Amino acid sequence: MKYLNQLNNQYRSISALSAVLIPVLSLVFACSEAPKQDEKEVSCEAPLNPNGDSERALMMRKMTQLAEANAASLRNGGELEPYDGSFANLATTKGTMPVDEDFFKGMSAAYLSSLEALYAAEPSQRVQLHNNLVKSCQDCHAQTCRGPLKRIDKMILSEN
């Protein structure tokens, strides 16, 4: 009888554990599963803008992630993070707020030129060229959407 009670208690423990683990694991796998070719990719992150996120805002978040990762790596003498060319159509993205399109196209070209120079550079030039890239972001945001400037400013590296 004692053996049956032990088995019953173990069964209850396993049942309680599975009641918690199954929903948690389902959520983890749902958010990490690669989208099928005919499905749009769904982000598990909530949009930052309550009115929805524009194509340009989403791209700029990726640009920010890349620049912050590169800044962290360069601070420690590391290599640049891989860049897949996904910012090439920056100039034609739809924005959240209206901006002078000619101005934005010029700033986009400056950013992409700085990005290309950074990735083509010798390691000894990367900090300076990273800073040039960040300055192109500062220049654009100083004229359009000033909100991200504090975060952008933190990406500048010391050049000593």
Backbone as JSON, one array per atom type, in Angstrom:
{
  "sequence": "MKYLNQLNNQYRSISALSAVLIPVLSLVFACSEAPKQDEKEVSCEAPLNPNGDSERALMMRKMTQLAEANAASLRNGGELEPYDGSFANLATTKGTMPVDEDFFKGMSAAYLSSLEALYAAEPSQRVQLHNNLVKSCQDCHAQTCRGPLKRIDKMILSEN",
  "N": [[0.82, -1.19, 0.0], [1.95, 1.23, 0.81], [3.78, 1.65, -1.23], [2.05, 2.11, -3.41], [0.93, 4.55, -2.62], [3.19, 6.19, -2.76], [3.69, 6.09, -5.53], [1.34, 7.32, -6.42], [1.65, 9.9, -5.35], [3.94, 10.73, -6.77], [2.9, 10.71, -9.34], [1.03, 12.8, -9.12], [2.78, 14.97, -8.71], [4.14, 15.0, -11.13], [2.01, 15.52, -12.85], [1.22, 18.09, -11.99], [3.53, 19.53, -12.6], [3.66, 19.19, -15.39], [1.37, 20.55, -16.09], [2.15, 23.15, -15.85], [4.51, 23.35, -17.37], [3.86, 22.6, -20.05], [2.13, 24.68, -21.23], [3.98, 26.84, -21.09], [6.2, 25.93, -22.6], [4.9, 25.63, -25.04], [4.33, 28.29, -25.71], [6.94, 29.31, -25.95], [7.94, 27.78, -28.14], [6.11, 28.55, -30.08], [6.71, 31.22, -30.49], [9.29, 31.06, -31.4], [9.37, 29.51, -33.62], [10.17, 29.09, -37.03], [8.76, 31.0, -39.69], [6.53, 29.72, -42.18], [6.96, 29.52, -45.75], [4.79, 30.69, -47.08], [3.62, 32.24, -45.18], [3.4, 35.3, -43.32], [6.01, 36.7, -41.36], [5.66, 36.71, -37.88], [5.97, 38.78, -35.17], [6.88, 38.29, -31.79], [7.02, 40.33, -30.07], [5.48, 43.13, -28.59], [4.06, 45.89, -30.38], [5.79, 49.02, -30.39], [4.65, 51.46, -30.89], [1.49, 52.68, -30.26], [-0.27, 53.13, -32.36], [0.5, 51.47, -34.32], [3.34, 50.14, -36.09], [5.5, 51.59, -38.42], [6.94, 50.66, -41.59], [9.43, 51.88, -41.88], [10.06, 52.54, -39.21], [10.31, 49.98, -38.08], [12.49, 49.03, -39.57], [14.43, 50.84, -38.74], [14.69, 50.13, -36.08], [15.99, 47.7, -36.34], [18.33, 48.64, -37.51], [19.3, 50.08, -35.36], [19.74, 48.03, -33.5], [21.83, 46.67, -34.8], [23.82, 48.69, -34.88], [24.2, 49.19, -32.13], [25.09, 46.67, -31.28], [27.45, 46.48, -32.79], [28.85, 48.66, -31.69], [29.23, 47.76, -29.04], [30.81, 45.51, -29.52], [33.05, 46.63, -30.85], [34.02, 48.28, -28.8], [35.17, 46.4, -27.18], [37.21, 45.48, -28.71], [36.43, 43.68, -30.63], [34.96, 41.98, -33.51], [32.92, 43.18, -36.28], [29.36, 42.84, -36.29], [27.51, 40.57, -38.35], [26.2, 41.85, -41.42], [23.39, 41.86, -43.43], [22.56, 43.23, -45.71], [19.99, 44.19, -45.64], [19.07, 46.81, -45.31], [19.08, 48.23, -47.6], [16.92, 49.31, -49.02], [16.11, 51.5, -47.57], [15.57, 54.25, -48.18], [13.16, 54.19, -49.52], [11.23, 53.33, -47.79], [8.13, 53.37, -45.96], [7.2, 55.85, -43.7], [6.43, 56.66, -40.22], [5.79, 59.25, -39.62], [5.29, 62.27, -41.51], [7.94, 63.32, -43.64], [10.31, 65.37, -45.39], [10.77, 63.99, -48.38], [12.9, 64.14, -50.26], [14.97, 65.09, -48.65], [15.1, 62.93, -46.85], [15.83, 60.84, -48.58], [18.4, 61.67, -49.3], [19.68, 61.57, -46.78], [19.41, 58.88, -46.25], [21.02, 57.8, -48.25], [23.5, 58.78, -47.36], [23.73, 57.4, -44.93], [23.78, 54.7, -45.84], [26.08, 54.75, -47.38], [27.99, 55.26, -45.4], [27.67, 52.93, -43.91], [28.48, 50.97, -45.74], [31.17, 51.75, -46.06], [32.13, 51.28, -43.47], [31.92, 48.47, -43.25], [33.71, 47.71, -45.2], [36.12, 48.47, -44.27], [39.46, 48.44, -42.85], [40.34, 46.9, -39.74], [41.58, 48.81, -38.01], [40.4, 51.21, -38.69], [37.76, 51.1, -38.04], [36.43, 52.08, -35.69], [36.36, 54.88, -36.01], [34.91, 54.99, -38.43], [32.56, 53.74, -37.65], [31.64, 55.68, -35.88], [31.2, 57.74, -37.73], [29.05, 56.65, -39.1], [27.12, 56.6, -37.04], [26.94, 59.34, -36.62], [25.69, 60.09, -38.97], [23.16, 59.16, -38.48], [22.5, 60.78, -36.28], [22.51, 63.31, -37.52], [20.32, 63.15, -39.28], [18.17, 62.6, -37.51], [18.25, 64.88, -35.96], [17.0, 66.7, -37.54], [14.51, 65.64, -38.1], [12.9, 63.4, -36.5], [13.35, 63.73, -33.27], [13.3, 62.13, -31.03], [14.8, 59.6, -30.69], [17.43, 60.5, -30.26], [18.97, 60.56, -27.81], [19.48, 57.88, -27.31], [20.86, 57.23, -29.64], [23.11, 58.89, -29.37], [24.54, 57.51, -27.41], [25.84, 55.57, -28.78], [28.17, 56.47, -29.84], [31.66, 56.08, -30.0], [34.71, 56.25, -28.1], [37.63, 57.55, -29.56], [40.3, 56.93, -28.96]],
  "CA": [[0.0, 0.0, 0.0], [2.85, 2.37, 0.89], [4.33, 1.81, -2.58], [1.01, 2.72, -4.23], [0.83, 5.96, -2.2], [4.35, 6.89, -3.33], [3.44, 6.24, -6.96], [0.26, 8.3, -6.58], [2.24, 11.23, -5.08], [4.81, 11.05, -7.89], [2.02, 11.02, -10.46], [0.48, 14.15, -8.89], [3.87, 15.94, -8.93], [4.38, 15.07, -12.58], [0.84, 16.19, -13.45], [1.29, 19.52, -11.68], [4.65, 20.09, -13.36], [3.3, 19.25, -16.81], [0.35, 21.58, -16.27], [2.85, 24.42, -15.96], [5.52, 23.32, -18.44], [3.3, 22.48, -21.41], [1.79, 26.0, -21.8], [5.18, 27.67, -21.22], [6.95, 25.45, -23.76], [4.12, 25.93, -26.24], [4.54, 29.7, -26.02], [8.32, 29.46, -26.41], [8.06, 27.24, -29.49], [5.28, 29.34, -31.01], [7.4, 32.48, -30.79], [10.59, 30.85, -32.01], [9.23, 28.7, -34.83], [10.38, 29.83, -38.27], [7.53, 31.08, -40.47], [6.5, 28.98, -43.44], [7.2, 30.42, -46.87], [3.59, 31.42, -47.49], [3.11, 33.01, -44.05], [4.2, 36.45, -42.92], [6.66, 36.53, -40.08], [4.93, 37.35, -36.8], [6.85, 39.1, -34.06], [6.3, 38.04, -30.47], [7.13, 41.56, -29.31], [4.38, 44.07, -28.77], [4.5, 47.09, -31.08], [6.13, 50.14, -29.51], [3.76, 52.56, -31.2], [0.11, 52.2, -30.13], [-0.97, 53.27, -33.63], [1.12, 50.57, -35.28], [4.71, 50.46, -36.44], [5.71, 51.74, -39.86], [8.04, 49.91, -42.2], [10.66, 52.61, -41.58], [10.35, 52.39, -37.78], [10.79, 48.61, -37.87], [13.84, 48.93, -40.12], [15.34, 51.62, -37.89], [14.97, 49.33, -34.88], [17.03, 46.73, -36.73], [19.54, 49.42, -37.68], [19.75, 50.39, -34.01], [20.29, 46.79, -32.92], [23.12, 46.42, -35.43], [24.78, 49.71, -34.44], [24.51, 48.96, -30.72], [25.9, 45.45, -31.2], [28.78, 46.83, -33.3], [29.5, 49.52, -30.7], [29.66, 46.91, -27.93], [31.9, 44.66, -30.0], [34.23, 47.48, -31.1], [34.55, 48.71, -27.49], [35.95, 45.3, -26.64], [38.2, 45.05, -29.69], [35.88, 42.57, -31.4], [34.6, 42.1, -34.92], [31.58, 43.7, -36.59], [28.28, 41.88, -36.44], [27.19, 40.39, -39.77], [25.16, 42.71, -42.01], [22.83, 41.09, -44.54], [22.11, 44.08, -46.81], [18.53, 44.42, -45.55], [18.72, 48.23, -45.2], [19.31, 48.84, -48.91], [15.75, 50.07, -49.49], [15.75, 52.48, -46.53], [15.06, 55.5, -48.76], [11.8, 54.02, -50.06], [10.32, 52.81, -46.77], [7.04, 54.25, -45.5], [7.46, 56.29, -42.34], [5.34, 56.91, -39.27], [5.43, 60.66, -39.7], [5.73, 62.84, -42.79], [9.23, 64.01, -43.73], [10.67, 65.77, -46.74], [11.3, 62.77, -48.99], [14.21, 64.4, -50.85], [15.9, 65.13, -47.52], [15.27, 61.57, -46.32], [16.6, 60.06, -49.55], [19.8, 62.08, -49.15], [20.19, 61.06, -45.51], [19.49, 57.42, -46.41], [22.22, 57.55, -49.05], [24.66, 59.02, -46.49], [23.8, 56.28, -43.99], [24.19, 53.48, -46.54], [27.48, 54.94, -47.76], [28.77, 55.07, -44.17], [27.59, 51.51, -43.56], [29.34, 50.26, -46.69], [32.56, 52.07, -45.72], [32.45, 50.59, -42.22], [32.11, 47.03, -43.48], [34.84, 47.5, -46.1], [37.3, 49.06, -43.65], [40.42, 47.7, -42.04], [39.98, 46.99, -38.31], [42.09, 50.03, -37.37], [39.56, 52.35, -39.08], [36.35, 50.81, -37.77], [35.82, 52.93, -34.66], [36.08, 56.16, -36.65], [33.84, 54.82, -39.42], [31.34, 53.49, -36.88], [31.19, 57.0, -35.4], [30.65, 58.44, -38.9], [27.72, 56.06, -39.32], [26.23, 57.1, -35.98], [26.72, 60.77, -36.87], [24.68, 60.23, -40.03], [21.87, 58.98, -37.79], [22.28, 61.99, -35.49], [22.19, 64.42, -38.43], [18.96, 62.98, -39.77], [17.21, 62.73, -36.41], [18.25, 66.27, -35.49], [16.12, 67.45, -38.43], [13.2, 65.01, -38.27], [12.34, 62.83, -35.28], [14.42, 63.89, -32.27], [13.11, 61.19, -29.93], [15.86, 58.61, -30.46], [18.78, 61.07, -30.21], [19.72, 60.17, -26.61], [19.95, 56.5, -27.52], [21.86, 57.29, -30.72], [24.32, 59.49, -28.8], [25.27, 56.51, -26.61], [26.55, 54.65, -29.69], [29.46, 57.06, -30.22], [32.78, 55.45, -29.3], [35.92, 57.03, -27.91], [38.57, 57.23, -30.65], [41.71, 56.93, -28.53]],
  "C": [[0.87, 1.27, 0.0], [3.45, 2.68, -0.49], [3.32, 2.47, -3.51], [0.83, 4.2, -3.89], [1.99, 6.78, -2.77], [4.16, 7.12, -4.83], [2.38, 7.3, -7.22], [0.8, 9.72, -6.36], [3.16, 11.67, -6.22], [3.99, 11.43, -9.12], [1.43, 12.42, -10.31], [1.55, 15.22, -9.14], [4.13, 16.13, -10.42], [3.22, 15.78, -13.27], [0.87, 17.69, -13.21], [2.4, 20.19, -12.49], [4.3, 20.2, -14.84], [2.23, 20.29, -17.07], [0.97, 22.96, -16.41], [3.77, 24.43, -17.18], [4.92, 23.31, -19.84], [2.89, 23.84, -21.96], [3.02, 26.88, -22.02], [5.98, 27.24, -22.45], [6.21, 25.72, -25.06], [4.33, 27.38, -26.67], [5.94, 29.93, -26.57], [8.46, 28.96, -27.84], [7.23, 28.03, -30.49], [5.99, 30.62, -31.42], [8.73, 32.26, -31.48], [10.51, 30.03, -33.29], [9.39, 29.56, -36.07], [9.08, 29.86, -39.07], [7.64, 30.25, -41.74], [6.6, 29.99, -44.57], [5.98, 31.24, -47.23], [2.98, 32.23, -46.34], [4.01, 34.22, -43.81], [4.82, 36.17, -41.57], [5.91, 37.33, -39.02], [5.9, 37.57, -35.66], [6.14, 38.81, -32.75], [6.41, 39.27, -29.59], [5.93, 42.45, -29.61], [4.9, 45.29, -29.53], [4.79, 48.21, -30.08], [5.18, 51.31, -29.7], [2.31, 52.06, -31.11], [-0.7, 52.31, -31.41], [-0.41, 52.35, -34.71], [2.51, 51.05, -35.64], [4.87, 50.53, -37.95], [6.88, 50.87, -40.3], [9.38, 50.57, -41.85], [11.05, 52.45, -40.1], [10.9, 50.99, -37.48], [12.21, 48.44, -38.4], [14.82, 49.69, -39.23], [15.63, 50.91, -36.58], [16.05, 48.3, -35.18], [18.37, 47.44, -36.94], [20.15, 49.74, -36.31], [20.38, 49.17, -33.36], [21.68, 46.5, -33.49], [24.17, 47.42, -34.93], [25.17, 49.52, -32.98], [25.38, 47.72, -30.54], [27.32, 45.72, -31.7], [29.54, 47.7, -32.31], [30.04, 48.68, -29.54], [30.86, 46.06, -28.34], [33.18, 45.48, -30.21], [34.84, 47.99, -29.8], [35.47, 47.66, -26.9], [36.98, 44.76, -27.62], [37.73, 43.89, -30.56], [35.59, 42.92, -32.85], [33.21, 42.72, -35.07], [30.59, 42.55, -36.66], [27.99, 41.72, -37.94], [26.07, 41.34, -40.22], [24.7, 42.03, -43.29], [22.33, 41.93, -45.72], [20.65, 44.49, -46.75], [18.13, 45.9, -45.41], [18.81, 48.95, -46.55], [18.14, 49.66, -49.41], [15.24, 51.08, -48.46], [15.06, 53.71, -47.11], [13.62, 55.38, -49.23], [10.81, 53.47, -49.05], [9.27, 53.85, -46.4], [7.28, 54.57, -44.03], [6.22, 56.48, -41.5], [4.85, 58.34, -39.39], [5.94, 61.24, -41.01], [7.08, 63.55, -42.65], [9.45, 64.41, -45.17], [11.38, 64.58, -47.38], [12.66, 62.98, -49.65], [15.29, 64.44, -49.77], [16.17, 63.71, -47.02], [16.05, 60.69, -47.29], [18.09, 60.39, -49.47], [20.42, 61.52, -47.87], [20.33, 59.54, -45.58], [20.75, 57.05, -47.19], [23.49, 57.75, -48.2], [24.84, 57.87, -45.51], [24.34, 55.03, -44.68], [25.65, 53.56, -47.0], [28.39, 54.73, -46.55], [28.79, 53.61, -43.76], [28.51, 50.68, -44.45], [30.82, 50.5, -46.37], [33.01, 51.34, -44.46], [32.76, 49.12, -42.47], [33.25, 46.72, -44.44], [36.17, 47.88, -45.46], [38.2, 48.03, -42.97], [40.03, 47.86, -40.57], [40.43, 48.28, -37.62], [41.23, 51.26, -37.66], [38.12, 52.22, -38.6], [35.71, 51.71, -36.72], [35.45, 54.28, -35.27], [34.92, 56.04, -37.63], [32.51, 54.45, -38.77], [30.76, 54.82, -36.39], [30.61, 57.83, -36.55], [29.24, 57.95, -39.2], [26.72, 56.6, -38.29], [25.94, 58.59, -36.18], [25.72, 61.0, -38.0], [23.28, 60.04, -39.45], [21.52, 60.24, -36.99], [21.84, 63.15, -36.38], [20.76, 64.34, -38.93], [17.94, 63.23, -38.66], [17.19, 64.13, -35.81], [17.27, 67.12, -36.3], [14.69, 66.88, -38.49], [12.61, 64.58, -36.94], [13.43, 62.8, -34.21], [14.37, 62.86, -31.14], [14.26, 60.23, -29.67], [17.27, 59.18, -30.25], [19.58, 60.64, -28.97], [20.28, 58.76, -26.76], [21.04, 56.46, -28.59], [23.18, 57.84, -30.18], [25.18, 58.48, -28.03], [26.06, 55.53, -27.48], [27.91, 55.19, -30.13], [30.56, 56.44, -29.35], [33.94, 56.43, -29.15], [36.93, 56.58, -28.95], [40.02, 57.23, -30.21], [42.35, 55.6, -28.61]]
}
